[in-house]
Amino acid sequence: MTRRRAARSAAAPNRFERVYAVVRRIPRGRVATYGQVAALAGLPGHARFVGYALAALPAGSRVAWQRVVNAQGRVSPRRDGSGVEALQAAILRREGVRFGREGAIALAAFRWNPGYVRR
């Protein structure tokens, strides 16, 4: 393994933790996009990395992975064909997130705005 590759591998867990810290802040009933999470984690342009980080979560993790959706407001299909998309949609519905007829979430209504403070 090259020195550069080893350094990148060592940095990945730290970057995963940055992603998880952002995702933990998304409140129930709200969603964020992969790109939004990446930007808030200080990783702009690395939306795909957010997906990798969430896929690496251990079973039973308390990180609310289900609250992260794609830029169209849709649950992204998994490569492994595990069917987790149906679970993700069911959890989001239980949290009060509504899906339109086309299967997309209205991001204007349900996107998390971390700068907004409820009073």
C-alpha positions in Angstrom: 0.0 0.0 0.0 1.4 3.4 -0.9 1.9 6.1 1.8 -0.8 8.3 0.1 -3.3 5.5 0.0 -2.6 4.5 3.7 -3.1 8.2 4.7 -6.5 8.3 2.9 -7.6 5.0 4.5 -6.6 6.3 8.0 -8.6 9.5 7.3 -11.8 7.7 6.2 -13.0 6.9 9.8 -12.6 10.5 10.8 -14.5 11.6 7.7 -17.2 9.0 8.5 -17.6 10.4 12.0 -18.0 13.9 10.4 -20.8 12.5 8.3 -22.4 10.7 11.3 -22.3 13.9 13.4 -24.3 15.8 10.8 -26.8 13.0 10.3 -27.4 12.7 14.1 -28.6 16.4 14.0 -31.3 15.8 11.4 -34.6 15.9 13.4 -37.4 13.4 13.2 -39.8 14.3 10.4 -37.1 16.0 8.3 -34.7 14.8 5.6 -31.4 16.0 4.2 -29.8 15.1 0.8 -26.5 13.3 0.5 -25.0 16.5 -1.0 -26.3 18.6 1.9 -24.8 16.3 4.5 -21.5 16.3 2.6 -21.4 20.1 2.6 -22.3 20.4 6.2 -19.6 17.8 7.1 -17.0 19.9 5.4 -16.9 17.5 2.4 -18.5 19.5 -0.4 -18.9 17.6 -3.7 -18.6 14.2 -1.9 -22.3 13.1 -1.8 -21.3 9.6 -2.8 -18.9 9.4 0.1 -21.9 10.1 2.4 -23.6 7.0 0.9 -20.5 4.9 1.6 -20.3 6.2 5.2 -24.0 5.3 5.8 -23.6 1.9 4.2 -20.7 1.2 6.6 -22.9 1.7 9.7 -23.1 -1.4 11.8 -26.5 -3.0 12.4 -28.3 -1.4 15.3 -26.5 2.0 14.9 -28.4 4.9 16.4 -27.4 7.2 13.5 -30.7 8.0 11.7 -29.5 6.9 8.2 -33.0 6.8 6.9 -33.2 10.6 7.0 -30.8 11.0 4.1 -32.2 10.9 0.6 -31.1 11.8 -2.9 -31.2 15.2 -4.5 -34.6 14.5 -6.1 -36.1 13.7 -2.7 -36.2 10.0 -3.3 -34.9 7.0 -1.4 -31.9 5.7 -3.3 -31.9 2.0 -4.3 -29.1 -0.1 -2.9 -26.7 -1.9 -5.1 -27.0 -5.1 -3.1 -30.7 -5.5 -3.8 -31.4 -5.9 0.0 -34.8 -4.1 -0.2 -33.7 -1.6 2.5 -35.4 1.1 0.5 -38.9 -0.1 1.6 -37.7 -0.1 5.2 -36.3 3.4 4.8 -39.6 4.7 3.3 -41.6 3.1 6.0 -39.5 4.6 8.8 -39.7 8.0 7.2 -43.5 7.7 6.9 -43.7 6.7 10.6 -41.7 9.9 11.4 -44.3 12.0 9.5 -42.5 12.5 6.2 -44.9 12.3 3.3 -44.1 10.9 -0.2 -45.8 12.2 -3.3 -47.5 10.1 -5.9 -44.3 9.7 -7.8 -42.5 8.5 -4.7 -40.5 11.6 -4.0 -40.5 13.7 -0.8 -41.3 17.4 -1.3 -37.9 18.8 -0.2 -39.4 22.3 0.1 -41.6 21.0 2.9 -39.4 18.3 4.6 -35.8 19.3 4.0 -33.9 20.0 7.2 -32.7 23.6 7.5 -30.0 23.5 10.2 -30.0 27.3 10.4 -33.7 27.4 11.4 -34.5 27.5 15.1 -38.0 26.7 16.3 -39.5 29.0 18.9 
